[in-house]
Amino acid sequence: MSEATPQSAFTPPRPVIAITSQVAGNPVGGAVTSAVLFNAGFRPVLVSTVVMGRHPGRGAPGGSMLSGGELSSALEAIIGEGLVEQAAAIFTGYAARPDQVEAIAAFLAEARRRRPDLPVWVDPILGDGPGAPEDGRLYVRPETAAAVRDQLVPCATVITPNLFELAWLSARQLEDEAAVIEAARTLAPAALVTSAPAPEGRVGVLAVTQDDAQAADTAHIAGAPNGAGDLFAALALTEVLTGAALPQGAASAAGTVGAVFRASAEAGSGELILTPALLNAPAPRPHLRRPGAKRPAWALGVDGCPGGWIGVYADMNGIEPPGCRVFADFQAVLDFGAQITAVDMPIGFLDAPDGTGMRACEREARALLGPRRSSVFPSPLRPALYADSYEAANAANRAAGGKGLSKQSFNIMGKMAEIDALMSPDMEGFVFETHPETSFAALTGAPAAHAKKTRDGRAERLAVLTRNGLPESLFHPHPYARKTAAPDDLIDAGLCLLTALRIADGTAMSLPADPPRDGEGLRMAIFA
């Protein structure tokens, strides 16, 4: 008998069906969308509405456009290939004529019949200008714009208009953020509005759902190349498809767009420069704010330090800037009044060993961290928690059926006991256990490559903090004496803050997914 052929571990990339323009000579439209999708690990299935030699703004474009019948035929073949069933999403961009819009709408209706939960992103590429329907200019004929409004926008789960397009689609004057939010909610379940109201010298993006709105803004860069809207929409789509919440995905996309603009300008290019290195390079993510908020809403990351507890905090409403401070004890941490606090310290303790030597959350965290697993060590059993010496703690842990304790574990047992004395099950809606190394792994998709106390380890963790919207000046140069808080304590608190923000936006994971409770009713889970 012949040996069985080993199966490949390769998983084919999921397709994203993109219906938009193809411009051979310039990085706009489908060329941008395909490049971003491919770079993010998706298979771009590009269906071109038009084929041009160059962008119309640069001269006669050449090429031709598909008729509605030709586009329908291509889309029917897509269905026949089973790509709707496989797709991660459908994205629609530039449509040149009403019969194309009709063909796309029919395709979306059939796709939704087959996959009711399939995400559909509609980028209504209509025109540009200020936030009033009569002040800008349409790129397409009015009857095509009306068809997009009436037939495509109602199919969308997310739309990505610029301010003029939103004004035209909603037939409203958009004089402030409140008007933009209200208009967006009349059109689709969710919207990412570019060129939204922002402080002078800044460019805004507004993420709007039916029950929330968050804004981000980046520095304005003069002479932005064509394709900026295509780039932003594709980046935001891939961010959301790979797990980001809509506002965070929009902020991350805006940061990358800014980095591409700067690189293009520095290279003296009048066009977008798109390379994997540039698309994958860490880019500062704009800080999110909630329009209309009247007071701060704090998220707080906390780590133990020689001076007590070091905290890094951020205002989820974006009214106040991020900051850091040292708390004398954990009661002071609670008195800070954060809506979400994520702390690098065990919460909940086993009374007796379960046969594995550690809590389930610690086992799962170690499995996630691989080469960094040693940073998660077993918590003591509850009978040892309040011992007043290493010898007494060791003896109590062994008497309860556990193993001997490490000195490292004993050295922070005072802080464990401090939290335990204050913690109760009714606080678990706003106080969460986390671990900075699991935070790093969750944010980057892999454990840190270097130990945190090394120069390279500090640099890679600092890069994650700044990429996720925290200013480098919070951490470097280090603002505290080592006897108060060590540099890695502050970095760890920053990573804990990023988990607090993920908890707040619903993207954090719990290790384990269904956490057990200890004898005091406390949840035993590490969030990341």
C-alpha positions as CSV (number, residue, x, y, z in Angstrom):
1,M,0.0,0.0,0.0
2,S,1.4,3.4,-0.9
3,E,1.8,6.1,1.7
4,A,-0.9,8.7,1.9
5,T,0.0,12.0,0.3
6,P,0.6,14.5,3.1
7,Q,-1.9,17.4,3.0
8,S,-0.6,20.9,2.6
9,A,-0.9,23.3,5.5
10,F,-1.5,26.1,3.0
11,T,-4.9,27.9,3.3
12,P,-6.0,29.7,0.1
13,P,-6.7,33.4,0.7
14,R,-10.3,34.4,0.9
15,P,-11.6,36.4,-2.1
16,V,-12.9,39.9,-1.9
17,I,-15.0,40.8,-4.9
18,A,-14.2,44.4,-6.0
19,I,-16.3,46.1,-8.7
20,T,-14.6,49.3,-9.7
21,S,-12.5,51.1,-12.4
22,Q,-9.2,49.8,-13.8
23,V,-6.7,52.5,-14.8
24,A,-3.6,51.0,-16.3
25,G,-1.2,54.0,-16.1
26,N,-1.9,55.4,-12.6
27,P,-2.4,53.9,-9.1
28,V,-6.0,54.6,-8.6
29,G,-9.3,52.7,-8.5
30,G,-9.0,48.9,-8.9
31,A,-5.2,49.0,-8.9
32,V,-5.1,50.5,-5.4
33,T,-7.9,48.2,-4.2
34,S,-6.2,45.1,-5.5
35,A,-2.8,46.1,-4.1
36,V,-4.2,46.7,-0.6
37,L,-6.3,43.5,-0.6
38,F,-3.4,41.4,-1.8
39,N,-1.1,42.9,0.8
40,A,-3.5,42.1,3.6
41,G,-3.7,38.5,2.6
42,F,-6.9,38.5,0.5
43,R,-7.5,37.4,-3.1
44,P,-8.7,40.4,-5.1
45,V,-11.4,39.5,-7.6
46,L,-11.5,42.6,-9.7
47,V,-14.4,43.2,-12.0
48,S,-13.7,46.4,-14.0
49,T,-16.5,48.8,-14.8
50,V,-14.2,50.8,-17.1
51,V,-10.7,50.2,-18.5
52,M,-8.6,53.4,-19.0
53,G,-5.1,54.1,-20.0
54,R,-4.8,56.9,-17.5
55,H,-6.7,59.0,-15.0
56,P,-9.0,61.5,-16.8
57,G,-7.5,64.3,-14.8
58,R,-4.2,63.7,-16.6
59,G,-5.5,63.8,-20.1
60,A,-7.6,61.8,-22.5
61,P,-8.0,58.5,-20.6
62,G,-8.5,56.1,-23.6
63,G,-10.0,52.7,-23.2
64,S,-13.7,51.9,-22.8
65,M,-16.5,51.2,-20.4
66,L,-18.6,48.0,-20.1
67,S,-22.2,48.1,-20.9
68,G,-24.7,47.0,-18.3
69,G,-25.2,43.8,-20.1
70,E,-21.4,43.1,-20.3
71,L,-21.0,43.8,-16.6
72,S,-23.9,41.6,-15.8
73,S,-22.4,38.8,-17.8
74,A,-19.1,39.1,-15.9
75,L,-20.8,39.1,-12.6
76,E,-22.9,36.1,-13.4
77,A,-19.7,34.2,-14.2
78,I,-18.4,35.3,-10.7
79,I,-21.5,33.7,-9.2
80,G,-21.0,30.6,-11.3
81,E,-17.5,30.2,-10.0
82,G,-18.9,30.0,-6.4
83,L,-17.0,33.1,-5.4
84,V,-19.9,34.7,-3.6
85,E,-20.0,31.7,-1.2
86,Q,-16.3,32.0,-0.6
87,A,-16.0,35.8,-0.4
88,A,-15.0,37.7,2.7
89,A,-16.8,40.8,1.4
90,I,-18.0,42.7,-1.7
91,F,-16.7,46.1,-2.4
92,T,-18.1,48.5,-5.0
93,G,-16.4,51.6,-6.3
94,Y,-16.6,53.6,-9.5
95,A,-19.6,53.1,-11.8
96,A,-19.8,55.0,-15.0
97,R,-23.4,54.7,-16.2
98,P,-26.8,53.8,-14.8
99,D,-27.1,50.4,-16.4
100,Q,-23.8,49.4,-14.7
101,V,-25.3,50.4,-11.4
102,E,-28.4,48.3,-12.2
103,A,-26.2,45.3,-13.0
104,I,-24.2,45.7,-9.7
105,A,-27.4,46.1,-7.7
106,A,-28.8,42.9,-9.2
107,F,-25.6,41.1,-8.4
108,L,-25.7,42.4,-4.8
109,A,-29.3,41.2,-4.4
110,E,-28.3,37.7,-5.6
111,A,-25.3,37.7,-3.3
112,R,-27.4,38.7,-0.3
113,R,-29.9,35.9,-1.2
114,R,-27.1,33.4,-1.0
115,R,-25.2,35.0,1.9
116,P,-27.4,37.3,4.0
117,D,-24.6,38.2,6.3
118,L,-22.0,39.0,3.6
119,P,-20.4,42.4,4.2
120,V,-21.1,44.9,1.4
121,W,-18.9,48.1,1.3
122,V,-20.1,50.8,-1.1
123,D,-17.7,53.6,-2.0
124,P,-20.0,56.0,-3.8
125,I,-17.5,57.7,-6.1
126,L,-19.5,60.6,-7.3
127,G,-17.6,63.9,-6.9
128,D,-15.8,66.2,-4.5
129,G,-16.2,69.5,-2.8
130,P,-17.4,71.2,0.4
131,G,-20.2,69.8,2.6
132,A,-23.1,71.1,0.6
133,P,-24.8,69.4,-2.4
134,E,-24.6,72.5,-4.6
135,D,-21.0,73.5,-3.8
136,G,-19.0,70.7,-5.2
137,R,-18.9,68.9,-8.6
138,L,-20.0,65.5,-9.8
139,Y,-17.5,63.3,-11.6
140,V,-20.4,61.3,-13.1
141,R,-23.6,62.2,-14.8
142,P,-26.4,63.1,-12.4
143,E,-28.5,60.1,-13.5
144,T,-25.6,57.8,-12.6
145,A,-25.2,59.4,-9.2
146,A,-28.9,59.1,-8.6
147,A,-28.7,55.4,-9.5
148,V,-25.9,54.9,-7.0
149,R,-28.0,56.6,-4.3
150,D,-31.2,54.7,-5.0
151,Q,-29.8,51.3,-5.9
152,L,-26.4,50.7,-4.3
153,V,-26.4,52.7,-1.1
154,P,-29.4,50.8,0.2
155,C,-27.5,47.5,-0.3
156,A,-24.5,48.6,1.8
157,T,-23.5,47.5,5.3
158,V,-20.8,50.3,5.2
159,I,-20.5,53.3,2.9
160,T,-17.4,55.4,2.5
161,P,-18.4,58.8,1.0
162,N,-16.4,62.0,1.2
163,L,-18.2,65.0,2.7
164,F,-19.6,66.3,-0.6
165,E,-20.8,62.8,-1.6
166,L,-22.6,62.4,1.7
167,A,-24.2,65.8,1.3
168,W,-25.3,65.0,-2.3
169,L,-26.6,61.5,-1.3
170,S,-28.6,62.9,1.7
171,A,-29.6,66.2,0.0
172,R,-28.5,68.0,3.2
173,Q,-26.3,70.9,4.2
174,L,-23.5,69.5,6.4
175,E,-22.3,72.4,8.4
176,D,-21.0,70.5,11.5
177,E,-20.2,67.1,12.8
178,A,-23.7,66.6,14.3
179,A,-25.2,67.2,10.8
180,V,-22.7,64.8,9.2
181,I,-23.6,62.1,11.8
182,E,-27.3,62.5,11.3
183,A,-27.0,62.4,7.5
184,A,-24.9,59.3,7.6
185,R,-27.4,57.4,9.8
186,T,-30.1,58.1,7.3
187,L,-28.2,56.3,4.5
188,A,-26.6,53.1,5.8
189,P,-26.0,51.0,8.9
190,A,-22.5,52.3,9.1
191,A,-20.4,55.0,7.3
192,L,-16.9,56.2,7.1
193,V,-17.0,59.8,6.1
194,T,-13.7,61.3,4.7
195,S,-12.9,65.0,4.5
196,A,-15.1,65.4,7.6
197,P,-15.0,68.5,9.8
198,A,-11.7,68.8,11.5
199,P,-9.5,71.5,13.2
200,E,-7.7,73.8,10.8
201,G,-4.7,72.1,9.1
202,R,-6.2,68.7,9.8
203,V,-8.1,66.2,7.7
204,G,-10.9,64.3,9.4
205,V,-12.6,60.9,9.1
206,L,-15.8,60.1,10.9
207,A,-16.9,56.6,11.7
208,V,-20.7,56.5,12.2
209,T,-23.0,53.6,13.3
210,Q,-26.5,53.8,14.4
211,D,-25.6,54.0,18.1
212,D,-22.1,55.5,18.1
213,A,-19.8,58.0,16.3
214,Q,-16.1,58.5,16.6
215,A,-13.8,60.9,14.8
216,A,-10.1,61.0,14.0
217,D,-8.0,63.5,12.2
218,T,-4.5,63.6,10.6
219,A,-2.3,66.4,9.4
220,H,-3.3,67.9,6.1
221,I,-0.7,67.3,3.4
222,A,-1.0,69.6,0.4
223,G,-1.2,68.2,-3.1
224,A,-2.6,64.8,-2.2
225,P,-2.3,62.4,-5.2
226,N,-5.3,60.9,-6.9
227,G,-6.5,57.7,-5.4
228,A,-6.6,58.8,-1.8
229,G,-10.2,57.8,-1.3
230,D,-9.6,54.4,-3.0
231,L,-6.7,53.8,-0.7
232,F,-8.5,54.8,2.5
233,A,-11.6,52.7,1.7
234,A,-9.6,49.6,0.8
235,L,-7.4,49.9,3.9
236,A,-10.4,50.4,6.2
237,L,-12.1,47.4,4.7
238,T,-9.0,45.1,5.3
239,E,-8.6,46.4,8.8
240,V,-12.2,45.5,9.6
241,L,-12.0,42.1,7.8
242,T,-9.0,41.2,9.9
243,G,-10.7,42.0,13.2
244,A,-10.6,45.7,13.9
245,A,-13.7,47.6,15.1
246,L,-14.9,50.2,12.5
247,P,-13.6,53.3,14.3
248,Q,-10.2,51.7,15.0
249,G,-10.0,50.4,11.5
250,A,-10.8,53.8,10.1
251,A,-8.1,55.4,12.4
252,S,-5.5,52.9,11.4
253,A,-6.4,53.3,7.7
254,A,-6.1,57.1,8.1
255,G,-2.6,56.7,9.6
256,T,-1.4,54.6,6.8
257,V,-2.8,57.0,4.2
258,G,-0.9,59.8,5.9
259,A,2.3,57.7,5.8
260,V,1.8,56.9,2.1
261,F,1.2,60.6,1.3
262,R,4.3,61.7,3.2
263,A,6.5,59.0,1.4
264,S,5.0,60.0,-2.0
265,A,5.7,63.7,-1.3
266,E,9.2,63.0,-0.1
267,A,9.9,61.0,-3.2
268,G,8.7,63.9,-5.4
269,S,6.0,61.6,-6.8
270,G,2.7,63.1,-8.0
271,E,1.1,59.6,-7.6
272,L,0.6,57.3,-4.7
273,I,3.6,55.1,-3.9
274,L,2.3,51.7,-2.8
275,T,4.8,49.0,-1.7
276,P,4.4,46.2,0.8
277,A,7.1,47.8,3.0
278,L,5.2,51.1,3.1
279,L,1.7,49.5,3.6
280,N,3.0,47.3,6.4
281,A,5.2,49.8,8.1
282,P,4.0,51.0,11.5
283,A,2.2,54.3,11.1
284,P,0.9,56.5,13.9
285,R,-2.8,56.0,14.4
286,P,-4.8,59.1,15.1
287,H,-6.4,59.3,18.5
288,L,-10.2,58.8,18.3
289,R,-12.7,61.2,19.9
290,R,-16.4,61.1,20.3
291,P,-18.1,64.2,18.8
292,G,-20.4,66.0,21.2
293,A,-19.0,64.4,24.3
294,K,-19.0,66.8,27.3
295,R,-16.5,65.0,29.6
296,P,-13.7,62.5,29.4
297,A,-14.3,58.7,29.5
298,W,-11.1,57.1,30.7
299,A,-9.5,53.8,29.9
300,L,-6.6,52.9,32.2
301,G,-3.8,50.4,31.9
302,V,-2.0,49.5,35.2
303,D,1.1,47.7,36.2
304,G,2.8,47.2,39.5
305,C,5.9,49.3,40.1
306,P,8.3,50.1,43.0
307,G,6.3,53.2,43.9
308,G,3.0,51.5,43.9
309,W,1.1,51.2,40.6
310,I,2.0,52.9,37.3
311,G,-1.0,53.8,35.1
312,V,-1.3,55.0,31.5
313,Y,-4.7,56.4,30.6
314,A,-6.5,57.7,27.5
315,D,-9.8,59.5,27.1
316,M,-12.1,57.4,24.9
317,N,-14.0,60.6,24.1
318,G,-10.9,62.3,22.9
319,I,-11.4,65.5,24.9
320,E,-8.2,65.2,27.0
321,P,-4.8,63.9,25.9
322,P,-3.4,60.6,27.1
323,G,-1.2,60.7,30.2
324,C,0.5,58.6,32.9
325,R,0.7,58.7,36.7
326,V,1.8,56.7,39.7
327,F,-0.8,55.6,42.2
328,A,0.2,54.9,45.8
329,D,-2.1,51.9,46.1
330,F,-4.9,50.1,44.2
331,Q,-7.6,52.0,46.0
332,A,-6.2,55.1,44.4
333,V,-6.3,53.3,41.0
334,L,-10.0,52.7,41.6
335,D,-10.6,56.2,42.8
336,F,-9.3,57.5,39.4
337,G,-12.7,56.6,38.1
338,A,-11.8,54.9,34.8
339,Q,-14.6,53.4,32.9
340,I,-12.3,50.4,32.0
341,T,-9.2,49.4,34.0
342,A,-6.9,46.6,32.7
343,V,-4.3,45.5,35.3
344,D,-1.3,43.3,34.9
345,M,-2.0,41.3,38.1
346,P,-3.9,38.1,38.8
347,I,-7.6,38.4,39.7
348,G,-9.2,35.3,41.2
349,F,-7.2,32.4,42.8
350,L,-7.6,28.6,43.0
351,D,-8.2,27.2,46.5
352,A,-6.6,23.9,45.4
353,P,-4.6,22.8,42.4
354,D,-6.6,21.5,39.4
355,G,-3.9,19.1,38.2
356,T,-2.1,21.5,35.9
357,G,-0.3,23.7,38.3
358,M,-1.8,27.0,37.1
359,R,-5.1,28.7,36.3
360,A,-6.7,28.0,32.9
361,C,-6.1,31.6,31.8
362,E,-2.4,31.3,32.5
363,R,-2.2,28.0,30.5
364,E,-3.9,29.6,27.5
365,A,-1.8,32.8,27.8
366,R,1.4,30.7,27.8
367,A,0.2,28.7,24.8
368,L,-0.5,32.1,23.0
369,L,3.0,33.5,23.8
370,G,5.2,30.6,22.8
371,P,8.8,31.9,23.2
372,R,7.6,34.5,25.7
373,R,5.6,32.0,27.8
374,S,7.9,32.3,30.8
375,S,6.6,35.8,31.4
376,V,3.4,34.2,32.6
377,F,4.0,32.3,35.8
378,P,1.6,30.4,38.1
379,S,-0.4,32.3,40.6
380,P,-0.3,31.1,44.2
381,L,-3.2,29.2,45.7
382,R,-5.5,31.4,47.8
383,P,-4.4,29.9,51.1
384,A,-0.9,31.3,50.5
385,L,-2.0,34.7,49.3
386,Y,-1.8,36.6,52.6
387,A,1.3,34.9,54.0
388,D,3.8,37.4,55.5
389,S,7.0,35.7,54.4
390,Y,8.4,33.7,51.5
391,E,8.8,30.6,53.8
392,A,5.2,30.9,55.1
393,A,3.8,31.4,51.6
394,N,5.7,28.4,50.3
395,A,4.5,26.2,53.2
396,A,0.9,27.4,52.8
397,N,0.9,26.7,49.0
398,R,2.4,23.2,49.5
399,A,-0.1,22.5,52.3
400,A,-3.0,23.3,50.0
401,G,-1.6,20.8,47.5
402,G,0.3,23.1,45.3
403,K,4.0,23.4,44.4
404,G,6.7,25.6,45.8
405,L,6.5,29.3,44.8
406,S,9.2,31.2,42.9
407,K,10.7,34.3,44.6
408,Q,9.4,36.3,41.6
409,S,5.8,35.2,42.4
410,F,6.2,35.9,46.1
411,N,7.7,39.4,45.4
412,I,4.4,40.6,43.9
413,M,2.0,38.7,46.2
414,G,1.5,41.9,48.2
415,K,0.1,43.5,45.2
416,M,-2.0,40.4,44.4
417,A,-3.4,40.6,47.9
418,E,-4.1,44.3,47.6
419,I,-6.3,43.8,44.6
420,D,-7.9,40.7,46.0
421,A,-8.9,42.5,49.2
422,L,-10.8,45.2,47.1
423,M,-12.1,43.1,44.2
424,S,-15.6,41.7,44.0
425,P,-17.7,40.1,41.2
426,D,-19.8,43.3,40.8
427,M,-16.6,45.1,39.7
428,E,-15.8,42.8,36.8
429,G,-17.6,45.1,34.4
430,F,-14.8,47.7,34.7
431,V,-11.8,46.0,36.2
432,F,-10.1,43.3,34.1
433,E,-6.9,41.2,34.4
434,T,-4.6,41.4,31.5
435,H,-0.9,40.7,30.6
436,P,1.3,43.0,28.5
437,E,2.8,40.2,26.5
438,T,-0.6,38.9,25.5
439,S,-1.7,42.4,24.7
440,F,1.3,42.7,22.3
441,A,0.6,39.3,20.7
442,A,-3.1,40.1,20.2
443,L,-2.3,43.5,18.6
444,T,0.4,42.2,16.3
445,G,-0.6,38.6,15.7
446,A,2.6,37.2,17.1
447,P,4.6,37.3,20.4
448,A,7.3,39.9,20.8
449,A,10.6,38.9,19.2
450,H,12.7,40.3,22.0
451,A,12.7,40.3,25.8
452,K,11.2,43.5,27.1
453,K,14.2,44.7,29.1
454,T,16.5,44.7,26.0
455,R,16.9,47.7,23.7
456,D,15.2,45.9,20.8
457,G,12.4,44.7,23.1
458,R,11.7,48.2,24.2
459,A,11.8,49.5,20.6
460,E,9.3,46.9,19.3
461,R,6.9,47.5,22.2
462,L,7.2,51.2,21.8
463,A,6.4,50.9,18.1
464,V,3.2,49.0,19.0
465,L,2.2,51.8,21.4
466,T,2.8,54.6,19.0
467,R,1.1,52.8,16.1
468,N,-2.0,52.5,18.2
469,G,-2.3,56.2,18.9
470,L,-0.2,56.8,22.1
471,P,2.4,59.5,21.9
472,E,6.0,58.4,22.1
473,S,6.6,61.3,24.5
474,L,4.6,59.5,27.2
475,F,7.3,56.8,27.3
476,H,10.5,58.2,25.9
477,P,12.5,59.7,27.5
478,H,11.3,57.7,30.6
479,P,9.8,60.3,33.0
480,Y,10.3,58.5,36.4
481,A,13.1,57.6,38.6
482,R,13.7,53.8,38.6
483,K,12.9,53.6,42.3
484,T,9.4,54.9,41.4
485,A,8.7,53.1,38.1
486,A,11.1,51.3,35.8
487,P,11.0,52.0,32.0
488,D,9.5,48.5,31.3
489,D,6.8,49.1,34.0
490,L,5.6,52.1,32.1
491,I,5.7,50.3,28.7
492,D,3.8,47.4,30.2
493,A,1.1,49.8,31.6
494,G,0.8,51.2,28.1
495,L,0.2,47.8,26.6
496,C,-2.4,47.2,29.3
497,L,-4.1,50.4,28.3
498,L,-4.4,49.1,24.7
499,T,-6.2,46.0,26.0
500,A,-8.5,48.3,28.0
501,L,-9.3,50.1,24.8
502,R,-9.9,46.8,23.0
503,I,-12.3,45.8,25.9
504,A,-14.1,49.0,25.5
505,D,-14.6,48.6,21.7
506,G,-15.5,44.9,22.0
507,T,-12.5,43.5,20.2
508,A,-10.6,42.0,23.1
509,M,-10.4,38.3,23.6
510,S,-10.9,36.4,26.9
511,L,-8.5,33.6,27.8
512,P,-10.3,31.3,28.3
513,A,-13.4,32.2,26.3
514,D,-15.7,30.9,29.1
515,P,-13.7,31.7,32.2
516,P,-14.2,29.8,35.5
517,R,-14.7,31.5,38.9
518,D,-12.9,31.1,42.1
519,G,-14.3,30.3,45.5
520,E,-15.0,34.0,46.0
521,G,-16.9,34.3,42.8
522,L,-14.2,36.2,41.0
523,R,-13.7,35.6,37.2
524,M,-10.4,34.1,36.3
525,A,-9.6,35.4,32.8
526,I,-6.8,37.2,31.1
527,F,-8.0,39.7,28.5
528,A,-5.9,40.6,25.4
